[in-house]
Amino acid sequence: MKYKLVIFDLDGTLLNTIDDIANSMNEALTKNGFDPYPTNSYRYFVGQGVKILVDKVLANQKHTQEEWQKVYADYMHYYGMWQKNKTKPYQGIQELLLSLKERGTKVAVLSNKPHADTLQVVKEYFPDYEFACIFGARPHRQIKPAPDGVFDILQEVKVKKEETLYVGDTKIDMETATSADVTAVGVLWGFRDKEELVSAGANHIISEPQELLKLING
């Protein structure tokens, strides 16, 4: 087995979270007097953490720092309540995780969601799966595309870079893999398209979860 560890992004890779994110942010925006966005727009807003998400939705709407803080706080409040309304694993993900477990491949999750939210969401949707490591955005550690999270996982799991696949759906994910010097796998069932993934440095592109198994043995 060439690869012993698979690190998955969460939103847009393991879970389709876009409706709950969009609904939560649009509620926060309208509550504070700002214009909401179509759900599809959020496919391009997400991926760099909540603070950047707020920056993006307010970028073309005049606002004060106090209003920014209110939108941020309201989004966190609504998402905390609504993050299970429409979110669900992508088709084939549960089966893929079971196949990886049967092969003895270690599996980790690395997200730019706040760490507590990441732990909660993973536990909610994959309650019986034993992940080797789960990290969200943590204090004093740079978020993706910085390699910090990948390095922390490698140290925790005790696997080498060359034995690791990083799987994600955005430019940020491919840049994360490149900065950490691990193999980058872009997925086409998530939030972004093939062109973005390839231009960002994807080593492999897959369109179905089970295709990942073909890469595990090299």
N, C-alpha and C positions, 0 to 999 in steps of 0.2 A: 504494500500500500504506500503510494507516494505521499499522499496527504493524510495527516493524522488529526488535523484540526480544521474546522470550518467556523469562521466568524460571520454571523449574519447581522446585517442592518435590521432594524425593526419595522418602522413605518415604510410601506411601499415594497417591502421585501418579504417579511413573514406575515405581516398584517396589513389589510386594507383599512386604513384609518382616516381616509380623506374626508368622508362625510361628517364624521364627528368633529374633526379639526375645523372644517369650514363652518359648520353650524355654530360651534362654540365661539369662534372668532367673530363671525358675523353678528352674533348676539351682543358680544362685547363692543363691537364697533357701533351698532345702532343705538345701544344704550347710552353711549357717550357722544352721540350726534354725528357720527361719521358714516360714510357710505360703505355698504357691504360689497362683497365680490361674488361672482359666480363660483360655484364649487370647483370647477375645472381650473380656475386660476390658482387655487391652492396647491395644485400639483407642482407648480413652479415656485411657490413661496416657501414650502417646507424643506427641511433637510439640514438646516444650520442651527437649530435650537429655537426656543421660544422668543428670545430677545430679538433675534434677527427676523423672525416671523413678524413680530410687532413692527419693527423698523420698516419692513417691506409693505405691510398693509397701510401704513401711515405715510409712506414716502411721498405720495402725491396729494396728501391731505394736510392742510395747515394745522399744526397742533403745538401745544406747549409740552414741556417735560412732565408737568403734572397730569396732563391728559394722557400722555404716553404711559405713565405709571398706572393710571386707572384702567386703560385698555388691557395692559398686561395682567393686572390683578383680576379683572373681570374674566378674561380668557381663562386664567388658571382655575378660577371658581367654576365656570361653566364646563370646562373640559373635565374637571374632576367629577362633575355630576353626570356628564353625557358621554364619556369616553367609551361606554359599553353599549350605546344605543344601536349603532350600525356597524361598528368595527367587527371584522371577522378575519380569520386566517384565509389566505389565498388558496384556491383549489389546488390540492396536491401537496401542500406544505406539511400537513400532519403525517401523510404517508412518507414523505421525504425524511422527516425527522425520525420516524420509526426505522426506516431503512438504514440511516446513518448509525442509529443506536445498535442495530443488529450487526453492523460491520465493525463496531468498536471505534468508530470515528468520534472524536470529541467535538462538542458543539458549544459555541459561545454566542452571546448577543452583545452588540455595541451600538448604542443609540445616542443621539444628541438630545433626546427627551431628558427632562430632569431625572436624576437617578431613582428617586422614590417612585415616580410614575412608571419608569421602565420596569422596575421590579414588580410593581402591582399589575401592570398590563400583561407581562409575561406569565405571571402566576395565574392570572385570570383565564388566559386563553390556552395555556399549555400546562395545566395543573399537575399532570402526571409525568411530565418530561423532566429529566434531570440534566440541566445544563451545567457544563463545566465552569462557566463564569458568565455573569450578567453585569454589564456596566452601562449606566446612562451618563448624563452630564454631571460631573462631580466638582466640588470646590477644589481649587488649586491644581486642577488638571485641565489642560486645554482640550476643547472638544474637537471633533472631526472638522476639517481634514488633517489636523495635527495627529501625529502617530501615537500620542500618549496612551490612548485606550488600547490600541493593538499591542503595544509593548507591555502594558500591565497584564493583559490577558496571556501573552506568551510567557511571561514570568510566572503567573499564577498556575498555568496549566503545564508549564515545563515542556513546551514544544518549540521547535526551531522555525525560523521564518520560512525556510524553503519547504517546510512540511505543512504550510498554512494556506488556506484559501480564504479570501475575504469576499463576501457576496453582498451586493447592494444594487440599488436602482437609480442612483444619481451621480452626477459629476463629483459631488463631495465624497461619495463612497469610493470612487475610483481613485481620487486624489489621496484619500486616506491610505488605501492599499499601497499606492506608489510611494508615499512618504515613509511608510513602514517597511517597504521592500518585501511585501508578500504578494502572492498572485491575486490579481483582481478579476472578479467574475461579475459581469453586469447582467441584470435580469430585465426582461422585456415586459413582464407582467405588472411592473410597478408604475411610478409616477412620471418617468422620463423616457425618451426614445433612444434608439440604437445609436444614432448619430452623436448624441451628447456623450454616451457611455464610451464609444470608440475614441472620440476626440479627447476624452479625459484620461485615456490610458488603459482601458479594459483589455486584459489578456485573453479573455474568453467572453462570449455572449451566449446566454441561454434563454430560450423562450418558454420552457416548461420546467417545473421543479425537478422532475426525475432526471433531466439531462445532467444535473450536477453529479449524479452517481458515476457517469462516464468519466468525469474528470478526476474522481477521487483516486483511482489507481494509476493515473498519469498516462 
